[in-house]
Amino acid sequence: NKRLEEVTLVYIGDGRNNVANALMIGASKVGMNFRIVSPKELFPTEELVNKCKELAAKSGAAITITDDVDSGVKDADVLYTDVWVSMGEPEEVWKERLELLKEYRVDMDLIKKTGNKNVKFMHCLPASHDLGTDIGKKIYEKYGAECLEVTDEVFESKYSIVFDEAENRMHTIKAVMVATL
């Protein structure tokens, strides 16, 4: 078991989204090694990265932003991703995101590139990993993509801890609700 300061958490995908940004802020405060692996067009804002690097200097964290998948995922302890198009975004962005992010899909080749046989995969859900949803079917019919940010093979693998993550989030949400009643 590693101490938090020894863990390398890698977010791969749209580096501008709220999950990537929240993870970067949290990691920079607690001293965790954190990387965003994303196309340059989808990097987080320079202002946020600079603020997180200031926090990281105090906590001992390492914050890295890169578009290089191979170096970005090397030695990762955790790979984290999220949907490529968020709720409320126009349908027109799908084609662009599919093109920009196809090299950033979490598949078994990417898992192997970490070099860590114990790497964990996380996703805040819902995930576009198969054709089991209306959105998944629609994307497949329009663009031919059977999955988006993660393959079903990884999602259902021994590396995936997405359901443990969801269960923990549920208990946290219940605790917050009780505390605010």
C-alpha positions in Angstrom: 0.0 0.0 0.0 1.2 3.4 -1.0 0.9 6.6 1.0 -1.2 9.3 -0.7 2.0 11.3 -1.6 3.3 8.2 -3.5 0.2 7.7 -5.6 0.2 8.9 -9.2 -3.4 9.7 -10.4 -3.8 10.3 -14.1 -6.9 11.9 -15.6 -7.1 11.1 -19.3 -9.6 12.8 -21.7 -11.0 16.3 -21.8 -8.7 18.2 -19.5 -11.0 21.2 -19.2 -13.9 19.4 -17.7 -15.1 19.8 -14.0 -13.8 16.3 -13.0 -10.3 16.9 -14.3 -10.2 20.3 -12.7 -11.5 19.2 -9.3 -9.1 16.3 -9.2 -6.2 18.6 -10.0 -7.2 21.0 -7.3 -7.6 18.3 -4.7 -4.3 16.6 -5.7 -2.4 19.8 -5.5 -3.7 20.5 -2.0 -3.0 17.0 -0.6 0.4 16.4 -2.1 -0.6 13.8 -4.7 1.2 13.3 -8.0 -1.4 14.3 -10.7 -1.3 14.4 -14.5 -3.8 15.4 -17.1 -3.3 13.7 -20.4 -5.3 15.5 -23.0 -5.1 17.0 -26.5 -3.6 20.5 -26.2 -7.0 21.9 -27.4 -8.6 20.5 -24.3 -6.0 21.5 -21.7 -7.3 23.2 -18.5 -6.9 27.0 -18.3 -3.4 28.3 -17.7 -4.8 30.3 -14.7 -6.1 27.1 -13.0 -2.9 25.2 -13.7 -0.7 28.0 -12.3 -2.9 28.1 -9.1 -2.6 24.4 -8.7 1.2 24.5 -9.2 1.4 27.2 -6.5 -0.6 24.9 -4.1 1.5 21.9 -5.2 4.7 23.7 -4.3 3.5 23.9 -0.7 2.1 20.4 -0.5 4.8 18.5 -2.4 2.5 17.5 -5.2 3.6 17.2 -8.8 1.2 18.6 -11.4 1.8 17.6 -15.1 -0.3 18.6 -18.1 0.7 16.7 -21.3 -0.7 15.6 -24.6 1.7 12.6 -24.8 -0.3 9.5 -23.9 2.7 7.2 -23.4 4.7 9.4 -21.0 1.5 10.6 -19.4 0.2 7.2 -18.3 3.6 5.6 -17.5 3.7 4.4 -13.9 0.2 5.5 -13.2 -1.5 4.0 -10.1 -4.9 5.2 -11.1 -6.4 6.1 -14.5 -9.5 8.3 -14.3 -11.6 9.4 -17.2 -15.1 10.9 -17.8 -17.5 11.4 -20.6 -16.3 13.2 -23.7 -19.3 15.5 -24.1 -21.0 16.8 -21.0 -24.7 17.3 -20.5 -26.0 20.5 -22.0 -23.3 20.7 -24.7 -24.6 20.9 -28.3 -24.8 17.7 -30.3 -22.5 19.3 -32.9 -19.5 18.9 -30.7 -19.6 15.0 -30.8 -17.8 14.7 -34.1 -15.0 17.1 -33.0 -14.6 15.4 -29.6 -14.5 11.9 -31.2 -11.6 13.0 -33.5 -9.7 14.9 -30.7 -10.0 12.2 -28.1 -9.9 8.8 -29.9 -6.2 8.4 -29.0 -7.1 9.1 -25.3 -9.6 6.2 -24.9 -8.9 3.9 -22.0 -8.5 0.4 -23.5 -6.3 -2.5 -22.6 -3.3 -1.2 -24.6 -3.5 2.0 -22.5 -3.7 -0.1 -19.3 -0.5 -1.9 -20.4 1.3 1.4 -21.2 1.1 2.2 -17.5 3.5 -0.6 -16.7 1.6 -1.2 -13.5 -0.1 -4.6 -13.2 -2.1 -3.2 -10.3 -3.3 0.0 -11.9 -6.9 0.9 -11.1 -9.5 2.4 -13.5 -12.0 5.0 -12.2 -14.9 6.8 -13.8 -17.6 8.9 -12.1 -20.3 7.3 -14.3 -22.3 7.0 -16.4 -19.7 5.7 -18.8 -20.0 5.3 -22.6 -18.5 1.8 -22.8 -20.9 -0.1 -24.9 -24.2 0.2 -26.8 -26.4 -0.4 -23.8 -27.7 3.2 -23.6 -29.7 5.3 -26.0 -26.8 7.8 -26.3 -24.4 4.9 -27.0 -26.7 3.6 -29.7 -27.1 7.1 -31.2 -23.3 7.7 -31.3 -22.7 4.3 -32.9 -25.4 4.9 -35.6 -24.1 8.4 -36.4 -20.3 7.9 -36.0 -19.7 4.2 -35.8 -18.1 4.3 -32.3 -18.9 1.3 -30.2 -17.6 3.0 -27.1 -16.2 6.4 -26.3 -13.9 7.2 -23.3 -13.5 3.6 -22.2 -13.8 0.1 -23.7 -16.2 -2.4 -22.2 -13.2 -4.7 -21.8 -11.6 -2.3 -19.3 -14.9 -1.2 -17.7 -15.7 -4.8 -16.8 -12.1 -5.8 -15.9 -10.3 -6.5 -12.7 -8.7 -3.0 -13.1 -12.1 -1.2 -12.8 -13.2 0.0 -9.4 -16.0 2.2 -10.8 -18.8 0.5 -8.7 -16.8 0.8 -5.5 -16.3 4.4 -6.3 -20.0 4.9 -6.9 -20.9 3.2 -3.7 -18.5 5.3 -1.7 -20.0 8.5 -3.3 -23.5 7.4 -2.4 -22.6 7.1 1.3 -20.9 10.4 1.2 -23.9 12.1 -0.4 -26.2 10.5 2.3 -23.9 11.8 5.1 -24.0 15.3 3.6 -27.8 15.1 3.3 -28.2 14.0 7.0 -25.8 16.7 8.1 -27.8 19.5 6.4 -31.3 18.4 7.5 
